[in-house]
Amino acid sequence: MARLVGINHLAVEVGDLDEAIAFFGRIFDDVQLRGRSTGMAFIDLGDQFIAFSKGVTHVADHDRHIGLVVDDLDDAVRRLRAAGVEIHGTHDFLDPWGNRWQLVDYREIQFSKTPRILSGMGLDGLEKSERAVEELRAKSLAD
């Protein structure tokens, strides 16, 4: 049997690795570099990561996007605005290289990290909304 079970990482094209790291650091707290290799930088997301790949070969995105989970959607959007980043809709934004990112609040979606991973990321106590728990229960993925 071969089943999809999750996403380990995303590789995203950027024009400059250091600028990409700095851009994310202006918006999000505790952006940590997992590592680097030739032409790539890896931003840690606990048990997952984003791989920034140097070199842009795509055009700016309209519908194609990357859903990025955050612990506080309102604060993330506020920080985007404070950094002068243009918001599309209520919580989508383009990075300087035209990649479209859609922010989603961890509490409101089915995607789940184990308590140990949350604790290791400094996110103790981050819990799902009742609606998200009900969606998980409907799939027999929560008690």
N, C-alpha and C positions, 0 to 999 in steps of 0.2 A: 504494500500500500504506500502511496506517495501523496501526502496531503499538505496543503499550505497551512502553516501554523503561525506565521507572523512575519515581521520585517526586521531584519538584523540592522540594516543601514540603508541610507539613501546616498547616492552620489549626485552632486549638484555642481554644474559648471559655474565658475566665477572668474572674473577677470584678474583678481589679485587675492592670493590666499590671506595675507596679513590684513588687507582691507576687509575681507569677509569675516574674519575672526573679530576684528574691531567693530564692525557693523553689528554683529550679533551681541557683542559685549556691551554696546550702548543700549540695547533693548532689554536684554535678559541678564539677571544676576548669575554669578558663579559659572560663567562659560569657561569650561575647562578643555584644554587641548589634550586629546588622548594620545596623539602622536602625529608624526609627519613622515612623508616619503617624497620622492621626487614628484613634484607637481601636485601633491595632495596634502590636505590637512584634515585631521579627524577630530570632530567636536563630540565630546562625551555626552550621552544621554542615559547614564546608568548602565543598563544592559543592552543598549542600542547606541548608534552613533550616526552623525551626519558626516559624509566625506565631501569636502570641498575639493573640486578638481579644477586646476588652473587651465583656462582656455575656454572661451565662449564660442560655440558654434551654432547656437539656437537663436531664434528671434524671441522677443518678449512674449510672455504667455498671457492668454486671456482666460481660457477655461481650464487648461491643464494646470494643476497646482499640487502643492505638497501640504498635507494636513499636519500641522505641528501642534502637539499637545502641550498645554501650559497649565500651571497650577492656579493662575489668577488671570483670567481673560481680560477683565476690566483694567487691571494694572498694566498688562502687556500692551493693550491698545493705547492707554494713556501715555506710556513710554514711547511708543511708536510716534504718536503725535508730537510729543515733546522733542523728539529727535528730528522732526521735520519730514518723517516718512509719510507718503501719501497712502491713505487708507482707502481701499476699494470695498464698497458695501459696508458691512459693520465690523469685519475683523480680518479682511484679506489685505495683503500688502505686497508690493514688488520690492525686491532687493535691488541694489544698484546695477545688477546684470540682467534684470528682467525676469528673474524667477519669481513666480507667484506663490506666496505662502498663505495658507489659511489657518488661523489660530483657532483651536478648539479647547474648551475647558475640560480638564481631566475628570472633574466631578460629573459632567453631563454626558459622557460617552461610555460605550461598552468596554473599550480598551482598558486593560487593567494591569497594573504591576503588583507583584507580591508585596506583602508588608515589609519583608526584609529588604527588598530593592528600594522601596520608598524610604525606609529608614536610612539606608546607606546613602541615599541622595539628599538626606536632610529634609524629607517631606513627611515625617511622622504625622499621623492624624489626618492626612489628606484622604477624604472618603468620597464615595460616590453619592450622587443624589438618589432619592428614592426612585425616580423615573428610570435612571440608568440601572439601578439594581433590579427593578422589575423587568427591564428588557433582558438583562442577563438571566434572571429566573425563568423567563419564558423560553430560553434556550437551554435550560438546566445547567447554567454556568455559575449560579449563585444559590446559596441556601435561602 
